[in-house]
């Protein structure tokens, strides 16, 4: 049996010992581990397991959804390019500074962009926080399109070069 050294904060140890003062350190640790193991689900949360009689997902269904998702994403990407023509660099840079979180950008400073968004993405604009959850594929397409534009500008921006020493005049 391996010998272990454990660090247990004093307050946690005192609370554990108060439950059953007659137990020694090994017994407390063993009971805690046993309880932890017994109360943990073996394969994640049992309520979210597929039914035992479930059939495999049909390949045709996967292909159909893949096609629909691709079309939705590409439409959103195109919309991002059109949107970029209507916004300022400052606005685009603000989205980048917010970690490309479209909902946060729209809530904090990017609200003027709302009228330029495609109608299908603006649905329920009063609830901007849920935009990302409701339109995951579209939101990703818009964000990726805007990010690609922003990164293209960043990559094409001239970098300052360190002055080179003149060979004749050190």
C-alpha positions in Angstrom: 0.0 0.0 0.0 1.5 3.4 -1.0 2.4 5.9 1.7 1.0 9.4 0.9 1.5 12.8 2.3 -1.5 15.1 2.1 -2.0 18.7 2.7 -5.3 19.6 4.3 -6.0 23.1 5.5 -6.4 23.4 9.3 -10.0 24.6 9.1 -11.1 21.8 6.8 -9.4 19.2 9.0 -11.0 20.6 12.1 -14.5 20.5 10.4 -13.9 16.9 9.3 -12.6 15.8 12.7 -15.6 17.4 14.4 -17.9 15.0 12.5 -16.3 11.9 14.2 -13.5 12.8 16.6 -12.8 9.1 17.1 -11.4 8.6 13.6 -7.7 8.8 12.9 -6.2 10.7 9.9 -6.1 7.6 7.7 -9.7 6.7 8.5 -10.9 10.2 7.7 -9.1 10.3 4.4 -10.3 6.8 3.4 -13.9 7.6 4.3 -13.8 10.9 2.3 -12.3 9.1 -0.7 -14.9 6.3 -0.5 -17.7 8.8 -0.3 -16.4 10.8 -3.2 -16.0 7.7 -5.4 -19.5 6.3 -4.5 -21.3 9.6 -5.2 -19.6 10.4 -8.5 -21.3 9.2 -11.7 -19.2 6.7 -13.6 -19.8 8.2 -17.0 -20.9 11.8 -16.4 -24.4 12.9 -15.4 -26.7 10.0 -15.9 -29.7 12.1 -17.0 -27.8 13.0 -20.2 -27.1 9.5 -21.5 -28.6 8.4 -24.8 -31.3 5.8 -24.4 -30.1 2.2 -24.6 -32.4 1.5 -27.5 -31.2 4.5 -29.6 -30.4 3.9 -33.2 -27.2 5.3 -34.9 -27.6 8.8 -36.3 -28.4 8.5 -40.0 -25.6 9.7 -42.3 -28.1 11.5 -44.4 -29.2 13.6 -41.4 -25.7 14.5 -40.7 -25.1 15.5 -44.3 -28.3 17.6 -44.4 -27.4 19.5 -41.3 -23.8 19.9 -42.4 -25.0 21.5 -45.7 -27.5 23.8 -43.9 -24.9 24.8 -41.3 -22.4 25.6 -44.1 -24.9 27.7 -46.0 -25.9 29.6 -42.8 -22.2 30.2 -41.9 -21.2 31.4 -45.4 -24.2 33.7 -45.5 -23.1 35.2 -42.2 -19.5 35.5 -43.4 -20.7 37.4 -46.5 -22.8 39.6 -44.2 -19.7 40.4 -42.1 -17.9 41.7 -45.2 -20.9 43.9 -46.0 -21.1 45.0 -42.4 -17.4 45.9 -42.4 -18.1 48.4 -45.2 -20.5 50.3 -42.9 -18.5 50.4 -39.7 -15.3 52.2 -38.6 -12.0 50.7 -37.8 -12.4 51.8 -34.2 -15.6 49.7 -34.0 -13.9 46.7 -35.5 -10.9 47.1 -33.2 -13.4 47.3 -30.2 -14.8 43.9 -31.2 -11.2 42.5 -31.3 -10.5 44.0 -27.9 -13.6 42.2 -26.5 -12.2 38.8 -27.6 -14.5 38.6 -30.6 -17.5 38.3 -28.3 -20.2 39.7 -30.6 -22.9 40.0 -27.9 -20.5 41.9 -25.5 -19.5 44.2 -28.4 -23.1 45.0 -29.2 -23.9 45.6 -25.5 -20.9 47.8 -24.8 -20.3 50.2 -27.6 -21.2 48.4 -30.8 -24.9 49.1 -30.6 -24.7 51.5 -33.5 -23.8 48.5 -35.6 -27.2 46.9 -35.0 -29.0 48.6 -37.9 -26.3 47.3 -40.2 -26.7 43.7 -39.1 -28.7 41.4 -41.4 -32.4 41.2 -40.2 -32.1 37.5 -39.6 -29.3 38.1 -37.1 -31.0 41.1 -35.4 -34.1 39.1 -34.4 -34.8 39.9 -30.8 -32.2 42.6 -30.6 -33.6 43.6 -27.2 -32.0 40.5 -25.9 -28.5 40.8 -27.3 -27.1 38.6 -24.6 -28.9 35.6 -26.1 -27.9 36.4 -29.7 -24.8 34.1 -29.5 -26.8 31.2 -28.0 -29.7 31.5 -30.5 -27.6 32.1 -33.6 -24.4 30.2 -33.0 -23.5 29.3 -36.6 -24.5 32.8 -37.9 -22.7 34.5 -35.1 -19.6 32.5 -35.8 -19.7 33.4 -39.4 -20.0 37.1 -38.7 -17.2 37.0 -36.1 -14.9 35.0 -38.4 -15.5 37.3 -41.3 -14.8 40.4 -39.2 -11.8 38.7 -37.6 -10.4 37.8 -41.0 -10.7 41.4 -42.1 -9.1 42.7 -38.9 -6.2 40.1 -39.1 -5.7 41.0 -42.8 -5.2 44.6 -41.8 -2.9 43.7 -38.9 -0.8 41.4 -41.2 -0.6 44.1 -43.9 0.2 46.9 -41.5 3.8 48.1 -42.0 6.0 47.3 -39.0 8.5 49.8 -37.7 12.0 48.7 -38.4 14.9 49.5 -36.2 17.1 52.1 -37.7 20.0 50.5 -39.5 23.5 51.8 -38.7 25.1 53.5 -41.7 28.2 51.5 -42.6 30.2 54.7 -43.4 29.0 56.6 -40.3 29.0 54.3 -37.2 
